[in-house]
Amino acid sequence: MEAPTGAKTYFDLDGYAHKELFADCEHVWEVLPKLPTYIDAHLRPGLHGVVMEGAWVGPRVYLGPGSVVEPGAMIKGPAIIGSNTVIRQGAYLRENCLIGDNCVIGHASEVKASIMLDGSQAPHFNYVGDSIVGRQVNLGAGVKLSNVKNAGGVIRVVLGEQEWSTGLHKFGAVIGDRSALGCNCVTSPGSLIGPECLVYANVVVRGIIPPRSIVKLRQVQEVVPRR
């Protein structure tokens, strides 16, 4: 049985173009420090999709066939972006982004030092920092994957009585394949969400969420007459 911190718990990597990046990693977050070196080794700069007038794309970017960068988007690079992906108006991709095929990065969304597997979407006002987002994941509008502790220090992953030190001062979240996060969710640094999970809107997620879970937020709404 795969450990709760292993990559296979969260992702089906069969057929993934960058599967080798995950090799020899005991814990899924160990992929993130390898990302800059991996991109440097595999990047072959070239724009094979459509960069619309008004977009800004740095020199160290690969853009796959069928992909589109809309006006007002900025891709700083280095970045590898797969095929048939859309970078919408106002999106900002910072350094060391590995974006799969058929992805969406939308208006006012920022991605930094992160991996988005095939079919994942950060379409509206999202922050994805130092994170790994699985296949066909959808981040609702305003979802933020927080990557730094307010008090600073090394980020730890917690599951009940168990703790793992990641050794990282910046680590956002791991979101398993086909999970969906409702609008305005925030994941605390070091959150791991299993595949096929549903997270209600406005939830603050912490720790490890098992596969096929629903994370609920119960609010009490009271409506009274105006005086």
N, C-alpha and C positions, 0 to 999 in steps of 0.2 A: 504493500500500500504506500502510495506517495505521501511524503511528509507534508504537513500543512503549510510549509514554507517553500516547497519545491515548485519549479516552474510548471511541471506537468499537472499539478493540481489546478492550475488556472488557465492553461492554454493548450489547445491542440495545435502542435507545431508542424504536423505533417503537411507538406506542400508549401510551407512558409519559406519565402526566398532567403530569409536571414536566420534560419534555424540554427546555424552553427554558432551564432552569438550566444545562445543559451547553453552550449555544451560546457560540461565540467563546472557547472554552478550548483552548489549544494542548496543554496537559498536563492530565491528568485531575484532578490534585490542586488545580488552580486553581478548581475548583467549591467547595471547602470554605470559603474566605474569603467567598464570595458567599452562603453559606447563611443567615446571620442576616438580611441585607437582603431576600433572597428570601422568607423566611418572614414577615417583617414586612409585606411588600407583599401577600402572598397569603392570609394567615391571616384566616379568618372564624370567630371562636370559636363553638362550638356542639357539643353532645353529642347526636349523632344515633344512637348505638348504645346499649349497655347499660353503665352504671356500677354495679356491684354494691355493696351496703352494705359499708363498710369500706375502700373504695378512696379515694384522694385525688387529685383532678384540679384543677390550677390554672386560673385564669380565662382564660388565653391558650392554649387547646387546641381544636383541631377534631378530633372523633372521627366517622368516617364510619359510614354505615348498616351494620348487621350486625356491627359490631365490639363487643368485650366487654372490659371492664376488671374483673378479678377482685379480690376483697377482699385488702387488704394491698399492692396495687400503688400506686405513686406516680408521677404524671406532673406534673412541675414546670412544663414549658412555657417558652417558646413551643414548640408542637409541632403538626404537621399529621399526622394518622393516617388512613389510607385506610379502605376498606370491608372488612368480614369479616376483620378482624385481631384477634388475641387477645393481650391484655396480661395475663399470668398473675400469680398470687399472688406477691408479693415482688419483682416487677420494679420497676426505677427508671429512669425516663426523665428526664434532666436537660434543660438548655436546648438549643434549636435542633435538634430531632429531626424529620426528614422521613421518615415511615414509609409504605410503600406499602400496596396491597391484599393481603389473604390472607397477611399476615405473622404470625409468632409471636415474641413476646419473653417469655421464660419466667422461672421462679423464680430469684431471685438474679442475674438478668442486668441489667446496667447499660448504657444507651446514652446517649451524650453527643455533641452537635454532629456528628451523622452522618446519612447517607442509607441507608435500606434499601429497595431496589427490590422490586417486587411478588413475593410468594411466598417471600421470604427468611425464614430462621429463626435466631434466637439463643435456643434453648429452655431451656438449663440452665447456670447458673453462667458466663455469658459476659460479657466486657467488650468493648464496641464504642465506641471513642473516636476522634473526628475521622477517621472512616473512611467508605468507600462500599462497601456490600455489594450485589452484583448480584442479578438475578432468580433465584429458586429455589436460592439458596445455602443450604447447611446448615452451621452451626457446631456441631461435636460438643460434648458436655459439657465445660465447663472451658476452652474456647478463649478466648484473650485476644488482642485486637488492640492491642498496646502502642503508645502514641502519644507518648511523651517519652523522649529519650535520658537515660540515667542521669547523664552528664556535662554535660547541657544542650547548647544550641547549635542551629543550624539543621539540619534534617533533609535528608539527601541521598538520592537514589534512584540505585542503582548497577546497571549491567549490564555485566559484564566490565570493559573499560577505560573505558567511558563513565560519566559522572556528571552528574546534574542537581541543582542546588540548588533546593529547593522554596521557600525563603524562609520556611518555616514552622517554628516551634518546637514545634508540636503537630501531628502527622500520623501516623495509625495505618497503615491498610492499605487497598488497593483489592482487592476480591475479585470476579473476573469471574463472569458468569452461569453457573449450574448447577455451580459448583465445590462440593466438600465437604471440610471439614477435620475430621480425626479428633480424638478426645478429647484435651484438654490440649495441643493445639498452641498455640504462641505465635508471632505474627508480630512481627518487629522493626519499629521505626518506619520508615516509608517503603517497606514491602513492597508489591509489585504482583503479584497472582496472576491469571493469565489465565483465560478461561472454560473450563469443563469439565475442571478439574484435580481430582486426588485427592491429598490430603496425609495421610500416615500419622499415626497417633496419636503424640503427644509430640515431634513435630518442631518445631524452631525455624527459622522461615522468614526468609530475608534476600533482599533484592534483587528482581529481576524474574523471575518464573516464566512461561515461555512457555505459550500455550494448549495444552490437552489433554496436560498433563504429569502424571506421577505423582512425587510427592516422597516418597522412601522413607527410613526409618530402620532400619538394620540393627543389631540388638542381639545380643549373644552371651549366651545364658542357660545357666548351668551349675548342675546339680543334683547335690549330693553328699550322702552319708549324714551324719546327725548323729553327733557323738561324745559 
